[in-house]
Amino acid sequence: MRLLIAVLLGFSVSAFAQPREQQQAETDRATDHGNKEKAKQVGDEAKRATKNAALTGKVKSALAADVGLKTVTIDVDSSEGAVTLKGRVDSEDTKRRAEATARKVGGVSSVRNDLQVKVAK
């Protein structure tokens, strides 16, 4: 009788073990897939950030290379080709010149010119 119970228990344990193993395997696959998706998202975000930083650097370099803009402090931000210029400049001409310079940089798709012209006292 004990042998029969042990055999029956052995079968029942192995019968339940297989679905748990399958469930764990499915969970592992889902986790692995989720981790891959998350890693891809993080990688994509890193690529975008690198591209944005590179474009910002190119625009800043172009502004610094322009003799008429060398002494002006202009903040540059970029996001996927869209560049924003911020700061204070001495004249409307300088404001337009900064925008035109930024537009000429490769990779710039649009320029938002938020430069403010200082009011003469």
C-alpha atoms as one frame of an Amber mdcrd trajectory, in Angstrom:
protein
   0.000   0.000   0.000   2.833   2.435   0.876   4.469   1.650  -2.438   1.241
   2.405  -4.264   0.881   5.758  -2.457   4.513   6.651  -3.138   4.110   5.782
  -6.806   0.897   7.789  -7.051   2.488  10.744  -5.245   5.514  10.528  -7.504
   3.325  10.705 -10.575   1.285  13.569  -9.196   4.392  15.565  -8.273   5.906
  15.096 -11.711   2.585  15.902 -13.344   2.493  19.255 -11.537   6.197  19.941
 -11.985   6.058  20.005 -15.742   3.481  22.812 -16.018   5.441  24.849 -13.451
   8.618  24.356 -15.472   6.762  25.336 -18.624   5.285  28.339 -16.850   8.734
  29.375 -15.621  10.141  28.959 -19.118   7.365  31.134 -20.529   7.987  33.719
 -17.811  11.697  33.675 -18.593  11.005  34.150 -22.314   8.613  37.013 -21.603
  11.125  38.642 -19.276  13.886  38.183 -21.827  11.682  39.747 -24.529  10.772
  42.611 -22.181  14.438  43.194 -21.366  15.319  43.245 -25.061  12.574  45.786
 -25.752  13.706  47.939 -22.845  17.322  47.726 -23.972  16.274  48.728 -27.496
  14.351  51.724 -26.133  17.316  52.822 -24.026  19.609  52.413 -27.026  17.275
  54.445 -29.231  17.104  57.206 -26.616  20.898  57.243 -26.359  21.213  57.561
 -30.134  18.764  60.482 -30.176  20.584  62.212 -27.327  23.919  61.763 -29.102
  22.532  63.137 -32.371  20.974  66.096 -30.555  24.222  66.869 -28.727  26.216
  66.629 -31.952  23.829  68.976 -33.762  23.903  71.437 -30.858  27.701  71.393
 -31.011  27.726  71.982 -34.759  25.392  74.974 -34.443  27.428  76.444 -31.566
  30.598  76.040 -33.628  28.995  77.750 -36.619  27.862  80.652 -34.447  31.323
  80.971 -32.884  32.967  80.923 -36.329  30.849  83.865 -37.493  32.896  87.025
 -36.782  29.756  89.078 -36.126  28.496  86.588 -33.540  31.732  85.671 -31.718
  31.118  87.952 -28.757  27.437  87.100 -28.351  26.320  84.435 -25.883  23.627
  82.304 -27.472  22.176  79.192 -25.871  21.464  76.422 -28.371  19.163  73.452
 -27.836  18.248  70.848 -30.408  15.802  67.996 -30.672  15.694  65.785 -33.743
  16.763  68.532 -36.137  14.751  71.337 -34.550  17.079  73.991 -33.102  16.138
  76.655 -30.558  18.232  79.785 -30.039  17.914  81.651 -26.727  19.679  84.602
 -25.172  20.031  88.343 -25.524  21.563  90.102 -28.493  22.316  93.751 -29.281
  20.268  94.164 -32.470  17.661  92.704 -34.800  20.449  92.257 -37.348  22.397
  90.048 -34.927  19.222  88.071 -34.195  18.594  87.456 -37.912  22.256  86.655
 -38.533  22.280  84.017 -35.771  19.160  82.387 -37.193  20.552  82.381 -40.741
  23.816  80.861 -39.513  21.989  78.111 -37.629  19.805  77.300 -40.654  22.914
  76.660 -42.793  24.175  73.862 -40.520  23.682  70.381 -41.950  21.041  68.402
 -40.086  19.017  71.436 -39.010  15.398  71.044 -40.114  13.982  74.132 -38.378
  15.088  77.040 -36.199  13.071  78.629 -33.419  14.579  82.015 -32.762  13.821
  83.014 -29.168  16.643  85.556 -29.031  15.676  88.800 -27.296  17.010  92.155
 -28.489  18.397  94.245 -25.633  16.665  97.558 -25.215  19.049 100.534 -25.437
  19.011 102.747 -22.323
